[in-house]
Amino acid sequence: MLVIPAIDLMGGQAVRLEKGDFATRTVYSARPAEQAAAFARAGARRLHVVDLDGARAGRPVNVEAVRAICAVPGLEVEVGGGLRTIEDVERALALGADAVVLGTAAVERLDLVRLACERFPGRVRCGIDARGGEVKVAGWQTGSGLPAAEVARRVKGVGVTLVEYTDVSRDGMFTGVDAAGAAALQAEAGVEVVASGGVAGLDDVRACLAAGVAGVIVGKAIYEGRLDLAAAVALAAGGAA
């Protein structure tokens, strides 16, 4: 299982929100690429990057910050946020991203997801962000009326093999990751699932391991000193923690 640190970008800085609320922004680093390098030194193999400005604007915004992060050696970088056209996907990969994460498009533009999977096989993932069982889009600001399992099944049908499931109500709140929900989604939709939202410490990594999900994304718990990334990586790899 992978432990995947996260960098959320606003105004070129690494920030975190609470429950996806843009009014709750906390800045953790003015130099996101340096933060990415620190994650690599701690043993992370994959990095999850979200352009929050882009998610809200419907187009990539923090382009130069993404480019700098992708230049950090030793990390597989996946980028999401505001990728609403095939040109957006192509540009993100041209910046150096190893994979893209499509969120709003997974609900509103299944044709785009299909096309991206055809052009870039194995490099397209989908983010499924839900609150109260309903998938949210446009930077978590708008409801879709769809349950997570239905969206997961749809994107699997067009070529996606991994989805990243976030319980928005837990995000940034240290209330514990929904490992059971992620595992249920994985079983119901038949696609690999990475859990996200609410990670408070190593017990959440253990819960995800026990649930058998593909990985867990960790953000605020690292920045606030509640979780040691190196220890979490070791635990996920089967080492002592």
C-alpha positions in Angstrom: 0.0 0.0 0.0 1.2 3.5 -0.8 1.2 6.4 1.6 0.8 9.5 -0.6 1.5 13.0 0.7 -0.5 15.8 -0.7 0.2 19.3 -1.8 -2.8 21.6 -2.4 -2.0 24.8 -4.3 -3.5 28.2 -4.0 -1.7 31.3 -5.2 1.4 29.3 -5.8 1.6 28.2 -2.1 1.0 24.9 -0.4 -2.2 25.2 1.6 -4.8 23.0 3.4 -8.5 23.6 3.8 -11.1 22.2 6.2 -14.0 20.3 4.7 -13.1 21.7 1.3 -14.1 25.3 2.5 -11.9 27.8 0.6 -12.4 30.3 3.5 -10.5 28.0 5.9 -7.2 28.2 4.0 -4.0 27.7 6.0 -0.7 28.3 4.2 2.0 25.7 5.1 4.7 26.5 2.5 5.5 29.4 0.1 7.8 27.0 -1.8 5.8 23.9 -2.7 8.7 22.3 -4.7 10.8 22.4 -1.5 8.0 20.7 0.3 7.9 18.0 -2.4 11.6 17.4 -2.0 11.2 16.9 1.7 8.5 14.3 1.1 10.8 12.5 -1.3 13.5 12.5 1.4 11.1 10.9 3.8 10.6 8.0 1.4 7.4 8.9 -0.4 7.2 7.4 -3.9 4.0 9.2 -5.2 2.9 12.8 -4.6 -0.7 14.0 -5.0 -1.0 17.6 -6.2 -4.2 19.6 -6.5 -4.6 23.0 -8.1 -7.3 24.3 -5.9 -7.5 27.6 -7.8 -7.8 25.6 -11.0 -10.6 23.4 -9.5 -12.6 26.5 -8.7 -11.8 28.3 -12.0 -12.4 25.3 -14.2 -8.9 25.6 -15.8 -5.3 25.1 -14.6 -4.0 28.1 -12.7 -0.9 27.2 -10.6 1.1 26.1 -13.7 4.5 27.2 -12.7 4.2 25.7 -9.2 3.2 22.4 -10.8 6.1 22.6 -13.2 8.6 23.1 -10.3 7.1 20.2 -8.2 7.3 17.9 -11.2 11.0 18.7 -11.6 11.7 17.2 -8.1 13.6 13.9 -8.6 12.4 10.6 -7.1 8.7 11.2 -7.1 5.8 10.1 -9.2 3.6 13.2 -9.4 -0.1 13.1 -10.1 -1.9 16.4 -10.8 -5.5 17.3 -10.6 -7.7 20.4 -10.3 -9.3 22.3 -13.2 -8.5 19.7 -15.9 -11.7 20.0 -18.0 -10.4 19.5 -21.6 -8.0 17.1 -23.3 -5.7 20.0 -23.9 -5.6 20.6 -20.1 -4.6 16.9 -19.7 -1.9 17.2 -22.3 -0.5 20.3 -20.7 -0.3 18.8 -17.3 1.6 15.8 -18.6 3.8 18.1 -20.6 4.7 19.9 -17.4 6.2 16.7 -16.2 3.3 15.0 -14.3 3.3 11.3 -14.4 -0.5 11.0 -14.2 -3.5 13.2 -14.1 -6.5 13.1 -11.7 -9.9 14.0 -13.2 -12.6 14.9 -10.8 -15.4 17.1 -12.2 -14.8 15.5 -15.6 -15.5 12.1 -14.0 -19.1 13.3 -13.5 -19.7 15.8 -16.2 -17.4 14.8 -19.1 -17.1 11.0 -19.3 -16.2 11.4 -22.9 -13.1 13.3 -21.8 -12.2 10.6 -19.4 -12.5 8.0 -22.2 -10.4 10.0 -24.6 -7.7 10.7 -22.0 -7.5 7.0 -21.2 -7.2 6.2 -24.9 -4.4 8.7 -25.5 -2.6 8.2 -22.2 -3.3 4.6 -21.0 -2.4 4.0 -17.3 -1.9 7.7 -16.7 -5.4 8.7 -15.9 -7.0 8.5 -12.4 -10.3 9.9 -11.1 -11.0 11.7 -7.9 -14.3 10.9 -6.3 -15.1 13.5 -3.6 -18.3 12.8 -1.6 -20.2 14.5 1.2 -23.2 12.6 2.7 -22.9 10.0 0.0 -23.2 12.5 -2.9 -20.3 13.1 -5.2 -19.2 16.8 -5.3 -17.6 18.6 -8.2 -16.1 22.0 -9.1 -13.7 22.1 -6.1 -16.3 20.4 -3.9 -18.6 23.4 -4.3 -21.4 21.7 -6.3 -23.5 18.5 -5.8 -23.8 16.0 -8.6 -26.7 14.0 -7.4 -24.7 10.8 -7.9 -23.4 8.2 -5.4 -19.7 7.4 -5.4 -20.1 3.8 -6.6 -22.0 4.9 -9.7 -19.3 7.3 -10.7 -16.6 4.7 -10.0 -18.4 2.2 -12.2 -18.7 4.7 -15.0 -15.1 5.7 -15.1 -14.0 2.1 -14.8 -16.1 1.4 -17.9 -14.0 3.9 -20.0 -10.6 2.7 -18.8 -9.8 4.1 -15.4 -8.2 1.5 -13.1 -7.7 3.6 -9.9 -9.9 6.1 -8.2 -9.2 8.3 -5.2 -12.1 8.6 -2.8 -12.3 11.5 -0.4 -14.9 12.0 2.3 -15.1 15.8 2.1 -16.8 16.1 5.6 -13.6 14.6 7.1 -11.0 16.4 5.1 -8.6 18.4 7.2 -10.6 17.6 10.4 -8.4 14.8 11.9 -11.6 12.7 12.5 -10.2 9.5 10.9 -10.1 8.3 7.3 -13.1 6.4 5.9 -11.2 3.2 5.3 -14.3 1.1 5.4 -16.1 3.3 2.9 -13.1 3.2 0.6 -12.9 -0.6 0.8 -16.6 -0.9 0.1 -16.3 1.3 -2.9 -13.3 -0.8 -4.1 -15.3 -4.0 -3.8 -18.6 -2.6 -5.2 -17.0 -0.9 -8.3 -14.2 -3.4 -8.9 -11.5 -0.7 -9.2 -8.5 0.1 -7.0 -9.3 2.8 -4.5 -7.0 5.2 -2.6 -8.6 6.6 0.6 -8.4 10.3 1.5 -9.7 12.8 4.0 -9.5 12.9 7.8 -6.2 11.1 8.4 -5.1 11.9 11.9 -2.1 9.6 12.5 -0.6 6.1 12.1 -3.8 4.4 13.2 -5.4 5.6 10.0 -2.6 4.1 7.9 -3.1 0.8 9.8 -6.9 1.0 9.1 -6.3 1.4 5.4 -3.8 -1.5 5.4 -6.3 -3.7 7.2 -9.1 -2.6 4.8 -7.0 -3.6 1.8 -7.2 -0.4 -0.2 -4.5 0.6 -2.6 -3.3 3.6 -0.7 -4.0 6.6 1.5 -3.5 10.3 0.8 -2.2 12.3 3.8 -2.0 16.1 4.0 -2.7 18.2 7.0 -1.6 15.5 9.5 1.9 15.7 8.1 1.9 19.5 8.1 0.6 19.7 11.7 3.1 17.2 13.0 0.5 14.5 13.8 2.0 11.9 11.4 5.6 11.2 10.6 5.7 10.5 6.9 8.8 8.3 7.1 7.2 6.1 9.8 3.9 5.9 7.8 5.8 4.9 4.6 7.6 2.2 6.6 4.4 0.9 8.1 2.7 0.7 4.7 5.7 -1.2 3.4 5.5 -3.7 6.2 8.2 -2.2 8.4 8.0 -1.3 12.1 6.2 1.9 13.2 
